Amino acid sequence: MTRPLSTLIALALLTPSAALAWGQTGHRVVGTLADDRLDPEVQAEVTRLLGGETLAMVSTWADEVRTDPRYHHGPWHYTSVPDDEAYPDKPRSGGEGKEDIVEAIKLNVAILGDRERSDEERGIALRWIAHLVGDLHQPLHVGRAKDQGGNRIKCRWAVEFGGTPELTDGDDLDGKIAKLLDRTKALTEDATPQATAEALAEAVKLLRASQKREVVGEANLHAIWDTFLIDMQGLGYVEYARFLVAKRGTKEEAAWAAFEADGIEAAVLAWTAESKEVRSQAYERPPEQRYGHYSYRDAKIPLVNQRLHQAGVRLARLVNVVLRTK
């Protein structure tokens, strides 16, 4: 039997995947917020270095090229810090720019700011920065090594699609739709507004009922934070970016991004410390509730929104500071 499209979408969402912070929508929200805050001269330089693309457009590039050996830097996307340690105290391994997200951001900022480098090198560095600043603000990307930033924590997750309580999948929807079609055929140009409205209302109700699904599947805690909490808001990335500004306002933005060129490294360390500090909230839930419970989602969305907003504002500030010519 062919599965409805809504079910197939849900099953795709519920398939465990590699750690891709914020997913496509979240990264593009961050990029859109940043694009809107670039200085005009910097925006022109960004467009040039990215070959006509925007920060939002390239924000997912680092995930999309993971299968390309030239850009496969898995450790660049995260860092691991034990609960009882701060990031600067964490033991290092490997060479600079290779071990974790903090060093990767520092490396690519240096390349972007080096005007002796080729435009191609600087453009690639900018693509990395557009992605990694977003990654760093996802709390589980400054994760616990023991559970791989939540990837080892399996949970149940429910996805519900519309529907109405009086019409369920067990009803004869095909029969109801056929009757509705007969009614609408009987309507003429002289039909009363009430009759037309009733027919349209019935059509909407049947459509919603035909889409009603609640799919429950397996996921992991990291995937919930990367993708599900954002995608379940039902907003496109441009809408989401506008929503964040409308809901939160801009009064905190200056404080979030108060750094100059000589303060970039300190700022990146501060963002890392923030994610480490708030990551415990991802694990917190009442004992009787699963991580996919609706109340869990409602409780965590404010933090998700704050981190997306902060990431976008800070990405813009970082790029402005590095690419300014004055």
SULSULNOR-V987012 format. One record per backbone hydrogen bond with DSSP energy under -1.0 kcal/mol. NH is the residue of the N-H (numbers start at 0). CO is the residue of the C=O. Records with the same first field share a line. If there is no record, write none. Layout:
# SULSULNOR-V987012
NH->CO / CO
This chain:
# SULSULNOR-V987012
7->3
8->4
9->5
10->6
11->7
12->8
13->9
14->11
22->19
25->21
26->22
27->23
28->24
29->25
30->26
31->27
32->28
33->29
34->30
35->31
36->33
37->34
42->38
43->39
44->40
45->41
46->42
47->43
48->44
49->45
50->47
51->46
57->53
60->57
63->59
64->60
65->62
67->64
70->67
72->70
75->72
76->73
77->74
78->140
80->142
84->81
88->85
89->86
97->94
100->77
103->99
104->100
105->101
106->102
107->103
108->104
109->105
110->106
111->107
112->108
113->110
116->113
121->117
122->118
123->119
124->120
125->121
126->122
127->123
128->124
129->125
130->126
131->127
132->128
134->130
135->131
137->134
140->137
141->138
142->78
148->143
150->147
151->146
152->149
154->218
156->216
158->214
160->212
166->163
170->167
172->170
175->171
176->172
177->173
178->174
179->175
180->176
181->177
182->178
183->179
184->180
185->181
190->187
195->191
196->192
197->193
198->194
199->195
200->196
201->197
202->198
203->199
204->200
205->201
206->202
207->203
208->204
209->205
211->208
212->160
214->158
216->156
218->154
220->152
221->149
223->219
224->220
225->221
226->222
227->222
228->223
230->226
231->227
232->229
233->230
239->235
240->236
241->237
242->238
243->239
244->240
245->241
246->242
247->243
248->244
252->249
255->251
256->252
258->256
262->259
263->260
266->262
267->263
268->264
269->265
270->266
271->267
272->268
273->269
274->270
275->271
276->272
277->273
278->274
280->277
281->278
288->285
292->289
296->292
297->293
298->294
299->295
300->296
303->299
304->300
305->301
306->302
307->303
308->304
309->305
310->306
311->307
312->308
313->309
314->310
315->311
316->312
317->313
318->314
319->315
320->316
321->317
322->318
323->319
